[in-house]
Amino acid sequence: MKSGLIAIAGGIGSGKSVVSSMLRAMGYEVYDCDSRAKALMDADDAIKRDISRFVSEEAITPSGEIDRQVLAATVFNDKKLLKLLNGIVHEAVRRDIVSWREGLDCEVAWIESAIVHESGLDALVDEIWEVTAPEELRIRRVITRSGLSCDAIKSRMAAQSGTRYIDGVLVNCILNDEVTAVLPQLLHLLRVY
């Protein structure tokens, strides 16, 4: 297996976390962009100041915590504000990934992200493994785990444009449709990588 960094991509409800969990169970290192972004946002006062200044003052509580419900309601209904928030957070995440990868003693590692291209992560990775599933299945999965409304889920799906057309980076697909077994697809990609 050659060395490198691979993105596990796909929209909300596609099954990225399933693939990430399988890789972790096999002993591989996987960086979860969503959880790390939240941790970085919570720990970095400069990020909070920028969110308050450029995105929403109401998203930062008087005690300096991020009110994620207010922030989500603000950005998922306003593409300009979502772009501003992403610009604030993505740079910190990219720096964190580089530091994380440099600290690993392994040939290959993965990052999990729904927005590989939009976040600029495509510039850091050698390949993208895109997890796909039919839209109605993705919606059902997200409703089951989060309780979000169908409209809220579709709004988030629209904000995640996908990763199929990234120049210079190979995109492999993993179908997670609850019919096709995921593990054999994953093992095949590991063999050919």
N, C-alpha and C positions, 0 to 999 in steps of 0.2 A: 504494500500500500504506500503510495507517495504521501509526502507530508503536505499539510495545507489546512485551510479553513473552509468549511462548507456551511452554507446557510440552509436551515430548514425553514421554508417559507410556506405561505398559504393564508388565505383569509380566515376570518373568524369562523369557528366551528368546523374547519376543514380536518382537524386532527393532528396539527403540528405537535401538540403536547404528547400524543400517543407515540409518535415516532421518536420524539426526544426521550420519553420514558424508556422505550425499547433500547435506545442507544446507551442510556445511563445504566440500564440493567446489564448490558454487555460490557460495561466498564469504561465506556467512552466519556469524555468531557463534553458537556453541553452548557452553553451560556444562554440563559433565558432573558432575552432583551426586555420583556415586559416587567418581570419582577426586579431586574437590576435597575431599569429606568425608574421604577417607583422608589427603590431604595436610594438611588442617587438623588432623586427629587426631594425625598424626605430629609436627607443628610446635608444637602448643599443650600446654604442660605442665599447664595447668588442666584441659583435657579429659582428659588421662591420669590426673590425680589423681582426678577425678570417676569415671572408669571403674573405677579401682582401689577407690575407696571405696564406690560404689553398685552396681556391676555384678559385678566379679570381680577380686580381688587378683591371681589367677594370670594374668590377661590382660595384665598389665604385667610385663615381664621385669626382673630386677635392674638391668640397664643402662638401664631407662626406656623400652624399646621396647614397642610393642603386639604381642602374640602373636595374630595374627589368627585362627589356627586355634582357639586356646583361646577367644577371644572369640566366634567364630561358633558353636562347639559349645555355648557357654553360653547365648547369647541365642536361637538358633533353636529351642531346646527349652523355653524359658521365656518366655511372653508378657509377664510382668511385667518381667523383666530386659531384654527387647527394647524395651519401652516406655521404661524408664529410659535405656537407651543412646541411643535415638532422641531423647529429650528433651535429652540432653547435647549431641548432635551437631547436631540440626536448627537450633537457635538460631544456632550458629556459621555454618552453611551459609546460612541466610537472610540474615544480616548480610553474608556474603561475596558473595552474589548481588546484593544491593542496591549494594554498592560496585563490583562488576564492571560492572553495568548502567550505573551513573552514569558510569563511565569510558569507555564505548563511544561512538563517534560514528557511530551507525547508527539507522535508524528502527525496526527490529524485530530482536529477538534471541530465542534459544530456550534453554530449560533442559531437560536430560534427567534424568528421575527415575522410578523405579518406584513411589514412594510420595508422590505429589503432595499428596493430601488429608491423609494421616497426618502429613506433615512440616510442614504449614501453608503449603506453597508455593502452594496454590490462592489464597491471599490476595494473592499477588504477581503472578499472571498474568492475562492478558486472555482467553486461550483455552487449551484443552488439546487436543492432537492425540494421541489414544490409539492406539497400535499394538497390533493384536490378531492372534492366531494360534491355531489349535486346540491344546488342551492337549498332546496326544500329540506334535505337532510341536515345541512349546516344550520338552518334556522331552527329546526326541531332540537338539535343538540344544544344550541345556545339558550333557547327558552328553558329547557330542562335544567341546565346547570346554573343559569343566572336569573331567570325570571324576567328578563327584558322583554319588551313588547316586540311583535313582528316588525313594526315600523322602525323601532330603535335599532334592531339588528340590521335591517336593510340599509339604514343610514350609515351604520358602521361598515357594512360590506362595500357600499359605494365609496367610502373614504379609503378603502384598501384596493388599489387598482390592480394588484397582482404582479407577477414577476416573469411572465412568459417572454417578454420582448426586451431583455436586457442585453445590450451589445457586449460582446466579448466574454460573456460568462455562460458556461454550459448550464442549461436548465434540464434537470431530470424530473419526471413526474412520479409521484407515489399516489395511487388511487386508494382512497379510504371511504368506500361507498357501502360498507357493511355487507358486501357480497364477495369482493375480491380480498384475499388474505393480504395483510400489510407486511407481515414478517418476511415472506419469501421475496417480496419486492425490495425490502430493505437489505436483506442478505445479498441479493443480486447486485445492488448498487455498491455495497461494501466490497464485493469481489472485484467488480470492474474498476473501482477507484484505486 
